[in-house]
Amino acid sequence: ATRTKSADVERADSGIGQIPARKWRNRASEMLSSLQAWEAHRPCTDCGERDLPVETDVQNCNKRRADLCERCRKRRTERKESVLEFVNTEASYGEDLRIIKEEFYLPMQAAGLLSQEQLQGVFSNIQELIDLNENFLEILQEEIDQAFDQGDDDLMTVCIGEIFLEFVNMLPAFQTYCLQQSSSVNMLNALEKEKELLRIFLNVSQNDNTALRRMNLRSFLMAPLQRVTKYPLLLSRIIKATTEYHPDHGSLREAKSRIESHLEHINMKTKQEGNTWTLRSFRQDSKKKREVINIEMRETALKTVGWLREETRFVMEGSLQLAQPPDGQWVKKGSKTLKFQNMQVLLLVNMKRVSESSLESAEPGPVKDAVLVLIRDKNNGKFHLLREPLRLSNCIVSTDPDCDDTFELIEIRREAFVFRDSDRARTHHWFRQIRRYSRELGSWKKRRNALPNIMISTPHTRP
């Protein structure tokens, strides 16, 4: 009995009272209702809108597809279809390339219908395009398969833009093929009139070879041109169906801009060579025009140094002001006494690839050489090299604390140059990058007791 009384007292004293308890229960009930209401009107995971249909049945709520609104659900479906269209059309394009090689090139070579020089003239760099397509398609297919394996049925984790930018070096290969297309077709027409066996082979192939789908060789040779001009359209469809918050949205836009700039550049080169045909024209804005000029400068730089494209990295490029001071004047009087001229400067690095899976390896190989290419822009689409490239292995780079808006590059036993950018921070960035490769490759390090400061004023040199 005593324990019962004690228990009664404990329950009365330790509780929160009838009125507070009732208020607490009401508060908890209101909170639960609020949570249920929020759950029913949970924002869309893609766009953040709250226009989801109200579901009273808990089972139906659980069946909602990743809490998407109707608009985003439709957008995801469109994006998936656009991604699959990109991959499937890339596979179809690769099949046409395979037909060109296996049904035309190899039989004509084996039968001796054309010489190796004539085959090269007709088929251009078709083997390079085949290799690029195989590598590109392999990476695309791996991304699709991995997404499905991870349960991503909407392919939201597939980033076409990032993959395209990794293979951006395939665009110059398309340019080579497109610029040779006119001469290739003319050579094929001339050879077909001249060689009867070739004419018979092409006619029989078109009519009897089911793999050709009644198409002639000229139609298949147009496949690369059709493919490269279709990339902007396919990327535009994916961009339209991709929300701006998606991690691939920026890469998709950059990829589209890069391909359009290359197409404009191909058109420009085509007109310069006097050809009458052009690829599909695109609206030119200042950004695309600038990128076309950059492409032209990179090609000029590559021709000058003679490196392989796949082993070349453009570390930095842009406009710098350049001056060549008389001996000692820069240190004594500062940069105000120098006469600067605008110059296009490209920092190129030659390195071996460590992986063959992509054209631009994520892990660069060892640096073999680095140069600065100085180009004077004549503002008429043509460029003039100021001098031969400056090999950084033969250069010493330094700064003066009294002139921290400039840096000096001394070519051993030859010339000295002072550089600056309109932006001081960018000047420092140029200096750090150039000094890095100069120190890494410097041939003066190999001479006994050789020091960089024997050629410059030590007190004014920043370490």
NUMARMAR-472598 format. One line per field, with one value per residue (C-alpha): residue number from 1; residue in one letter; x, z, y. Coordinates in steps of 0.5 Angstrom, whole numbers, plus 500, padded with zeros to 3 digits. Layout:
<atoms>
num: [NUM;...]
residu: [A;...]
xx: [X;...]
zz: [Z;...]
yy: [Y;...]
</atoms>
This chain:
<atoms>
num: [1;2;3;4;5;6;7;8;9;10;11;12;13;14;15;16;17;18;19;20;21;22;23;24;25;26;27;28;29;30;31;32;33;34;35;36;37;38;39;40;41;42;43;44;45;46;47;48;49;50;51;52;53;54;55;56;57;58;59;60;61;62;63;64;65;66;67;68;69;70;71;72;73;74;75;76;77;78;79;80;81;82;83;84;85;86;87;88;89;90;91;92;93;94;95;96;97;98;99;100;101;102;103;104;105;106;107;108;109;110;111;112;113;114;115;116;117;118;119;120;121;122;123;124;125;126;127;128;129;130;131;132;133;134;135;136;137;138;139;140;141;142;143;144;145;146;147;148;149;150;151;152;153;154;155;156;157;158;159;160;161;162;163;164;165;166;167;168;169;170;171;172;173;174;175;176;177;178;179;180;181;182;183;184;185;186;187;188;189;190;191;192;193;194;195;196;197;198;199;200;201;202;203;204;205;206;207;208;209;210;211;212;213;214;215;216;217;218;219;220;221;222;223;224;225;226;227;228;229;230;231;232;233;234;235;236;237;238;239;240;241;242;243;244;245;246;247;248;249;250;251;252;253;254;255;256;257;258;259;260;261;262;263;264;265;266;267;268;269;270;271;272;273;274;275;276;277;278;279;280;281;282;283;284;285;286;287;288;289;290;291;292;293;294;295;296;297;298;299;300;301;302;303;304;305;306;307;308;309;310;311;312;313;314;315;316;317;318;319;320;321;322;323;324;325;326;327;328;329;330;331;332;333;334;335;336;337;338;339;340;341;342;343;344;345;346;347;348;349;350;351;352;353;354;355;356;357;358;359;360;361;362;363;364;365;366;367;368;369;370;371;372;373;374;375;376;377;378;379;380;381;382;383;384;385;386;387;388;389;390;391;392;393;394;395;396;397;398;399;400;401;402;403;404;405;406;407;408;409;410;411;412;413;414;415;416;417;418;419;420;421;422;423;424;425;426;427;428;429;430;431;432;433;434;435;436;437;438;439;440;441;442;443;444;445;446;447;448;449;450;451;452;453;454;455;456;457;458;459;460;461;462;463]
residu: [A;T;R;T;K;S;A;D;V;E;R;A;D;S;G;I;G;Q;I;P;A;R;K;W;R;N;R;A;S;E;M;L;S;S;L;Q;A;W;E;A;H;R;P;C;T;D;C;G;E;R;D;L;P;V;E;T;D;V;Q;N;C;N;K;R;R;A;D;L;C;E;R;C;R;K;R;R;T;E;R;K;E;S;V;L;E;F;V;N;T;E;A;S;Y;G;E;D;L;R;I;I;K;E;E;F;Y;L;P;M;Q;A;A;G;L;L;S;Q;E;Q;L;Q;G;V;F;S;N;I;Q;E;L;I;D;L;N;E;N;F;L;E;I;L;Q;E;E;I;D;Q;A;F;D;Q;G;D;D;D;L;M;T;V;C;I;G;E;I;F;L;E;F;V;N;M;L;P;A;F;Q;T;Y;C;L;Q;Q;S;S;S;V;N;M;L;N;A;L;E;K;E;K;E;L;L;R;I;F;L;N;V;S;Q;N;D;N;T;A;L;R;R;M;N;L;R;S;F;L;M;A;P;L;Q;R;V;T;K;Y;P;L;L;L;S;R;I;I;K;A;T;T;E;Y;H;P;D;H;G;S;L;R;E;A;K;S;R;I;E;S;H;L;E;H;I;N;M;K;T;K;Q;E;G;N;T;W;T;L;R;S;F;R;Q;D;S;K;K;K;R;E;V;I;N;I;E;M;R;E;T;A;L;K;T;V;G;W;L;R;E;E;T;R;F;V;M;E;G;S;L;Q;L;A;Q;P;P;D;G;Q;W;V;K;K;G;S;K;T;L;K;F;Q;N;M;Q;V;L;L;L;V;N;M;K;R;V;S;E;S;S;L;E;S;A;E;P;G;P;V;K;D;A;V;L;V;L;I;R;D;K;N;N;G;K;F;H;L;L;R;E;P;L;R;L;S;N;C;I;V;S;T;D;P;D;C;D;D;T;F;E;L;I;E;I;R;R;E;A;F;V;F;R;D;S;D;R;A;R;T;H;H;W;F;R;Q;I;R;R;Y;S;R;E;L;G;S;W;K;K;R;R;N;A;L;P;N;I;M;I;S;T;P;H;T;R;P]
xx: [500;506;509;503;502;509;508;502;506;511;507;503;510;514;509;508;501;494;494;501;501;495;498;504;500;497;503;506;500;500;508;506;501;506;511;506;504;511;512;506;508;516;520;522;529;531;528;526;518;513;508;508;501;498;498;493;495;502;503;502;507;512;511;513;519;524;520;520;515;511;516;522;520;519;525;529;526;528;535;535;533;538;544;542;541;548;551;547;548;556;555;552;557;563;559;559;567;568;564;569;575;573;568;572;579;582;579;581;588;588;586;591;586;589;596;598;598;592;588;591;588;581;581;585;586;580;584;585;578;576;581;578;571;573;576;570;565;568;568;561;558;562;559;552;553;556;550;545;549;548;541;541;535;535;542;543;550;552;556;557;560;565;567;567;572;576;576;576;583;579;576;583;582;575;578;584;579;574;579;581;574;574;580;578;572;575;581;576;572;578;580;573;573;581;580;575;576;575;568;566;568;564;558;558;559;553;548;550;553;548;552;552;545;545;549;556;562;561;555;560;565;561;559;565;562;555;557;562;556;551;555;552;545;546;549;543;538;542;543;535;534;539;537;543;544;547;554;555;551;557;561;556;555;563;563;558;562;568;565;562;568;572;566;567;575;574;569;574;580;575;574;582;583;578;573;566;563;562;560;553;555;553;552;558;559;565;567;567;571;576;576;577;583;586;585;589;594;595;596;601;605;604;607;613;615;614;611;605;599;597;604;602;599;598;599;597;596;594;596;602;606;613;619;627;631;638;643;642;636;631;634;636;630;624;619;617;622;621;617;612;608;602;604;600;604;603;606;607;609;611;610;609;602;601;595;592;585;584;587;588;590;588;595;600;607;614;615;620;621;617;617;614;611;611;606;604;597;596;588;587;586;594;599;607;612;616;622;623;620;624;626;625;631;635;632;633;626;627;623;625;622;622;618;613;608;613;618;624;626;633;635;642;648;642;637;633;625;621;613;607;600;595;593;598;596;596;603;605;601;605;612;610;608;614;619;617;619;625;627;625;628;634;640;645;644;648;654;658;658;653;648;642;644;651;647;642;643;643;640;634;632;627;628]
zz: [500;502;495;491;495;493;486;486;488;484;478;480;481;476;470;466;469;465;462;459;457;453;450;449;445;441;439;437;433;430;428;425;421;419;417;413;409;408;406;401;398;398;393;387;387;380;380;387;385;390;384;386;386;393;394;400;400;403;398;392;395;396;388;386;382;386;388;381;379;372;368;371;370;362;362;365;360;354;357;357;350;347;351;348;341;341;343;338;332;334;333;327;324;326;322;316;317;318;311;308;310;310;304;300;302;304;297;293;296;296;288;286;284;286;289;296;294;290;296;301;296;296;303;307;314;315;319;324;324;326;331;334;334;337;343;344;343;348;353;352;352;359;362;360;362;369;370;369;373;379;378;374;369;367;366;370;372;364;363;355;356;360;355;349;352;354;346;344;340;335;332;328;325;322;320;316;313;311;308;303;301;295;292;294;291;284;285;285;279;275;277;276;269;268;271;268;273;279;275;275;282;285;281;283;290;290;287;290;297;302;307;303;303;296;297;293;296;295;300;305;304;306;313;317;314;316;323;325;323;327;334;335;334;339;344;344;345;351;354;353;357;362;368;370;377;373;374;366;364;364;360;355;353;353;348;344;343;342;336;333;333;330;324;323;323;317;313;314;311;306;303;303;299;294;295;293;299;306;312;316;318;325;328;330;336;339;343;337;333;338;339;331;332;337;333;328;332;335;328;327;333;332;325;327;333;329;335;334;336;341;345;345;351;351;358;357;351;350;349;353;352;350;350;349;353;352;357;364;363;365;372;373;370;371;366;365;360;356;349;349;343;344;342;342;346;347;352;349;353;349;353;352;354;360;357;350;353;351;347;353;359;366;368;364;362;363;360;354;352;353;348;348;341;340;334;332;330;323;324;318;319;318;323;323;327;331;331;332;338;345;348;356;357;354;358;365;368;373;376;379;386;384;377;380;374;369;369;364;360;358;352;354;350;345;347;353;353;358;359;362;362;363;369;374;377;371;369;376;373;367;370;375;369;365;370;372;366;365;372;370;363;364;360;364;370;367;367;373;378;373;377;374;377;373;368;372;377;384;388;384;383;387;389]
yy: [500;505;503;505;511;513;511;515;521;520;520;527;530;528;529;536;537;536;542;542;535;537;543;538;533;538;541;534;533;540;538;531;534;540;534;530;536;538;531;531;538;536;541;538;535;538;545;546;548;545;544;536;533;532;525;523;515;514;508;513;518;513;511;518;518;521;527;530;535;533;538;535;528;530;534;528;523;528;528;521;520;526;522;516;519;522;515;511;516;516;508;509;514;509;503;508;509;501;500;505;502;494;495;500;502;495;491;497;496;488;488;494;498;504;506;508;515;515;511;517;522;519;517;522;521;516;511;517;518;511;511;517;514;508;511;516;511;506;512;514;506;505;511;509;502;504;509;503;498;504;504;511;509;517;517;523;521;521;527;528;535;533;527;531;536;530;529;536;534;530;536;538;531;533;539;536;531;537;541;535;533;537;535;527;528;531;525;520;522;523;516;513;516;513;506;501;496;501;504;496;495;501;499;492;494;499;494;487;489;489;492;499;500;502;507;509;511;518;518;514;519;525;521;525;532;530;528;534;539;535;535;542;540;534;538;543;538;535;542;544;538;539;544;549;546;539;539;538;544;548;543;542;549;550;543;547;553;549;545;551;555;550;549;557;556;550;555;560;556;553;560;562;556;558;552;553;549;551;547;549;557;559;565;569;573;576;570;565;570;570;563;562;566;562;556;559;561;554;551;557;555;547;548;552;548;541;537;532;535;529;530;538;542;549;551;559;563;571;578;580;587;586;590;589;594;596;593;595;600;596;595;602;606;601;599;607;608;602;602;596;593;588;581;574;569;562;557;550;544;538;531;524;521;516;513;511;511;519;524;529;524;527;525;528;525;528;534;534;541;548;554;561;563;570;572;579;579;583;584;581;574;573;572;574;570;575;570;563;560;561;555;555;550;556;562;565;568;573;579;586;588;595;593;588;589;586;580;579;573;572;568;565;569;572;577;579;581;584;582;585;584;589;585;585;578;575;578;574;568;568;569;563;558;560;560;553;550;554;551;544;544;549;546;551;547;541;545;545;551;554;559;563;569;570;573;578;583;579;584;585;578;575;568]
</atoms>
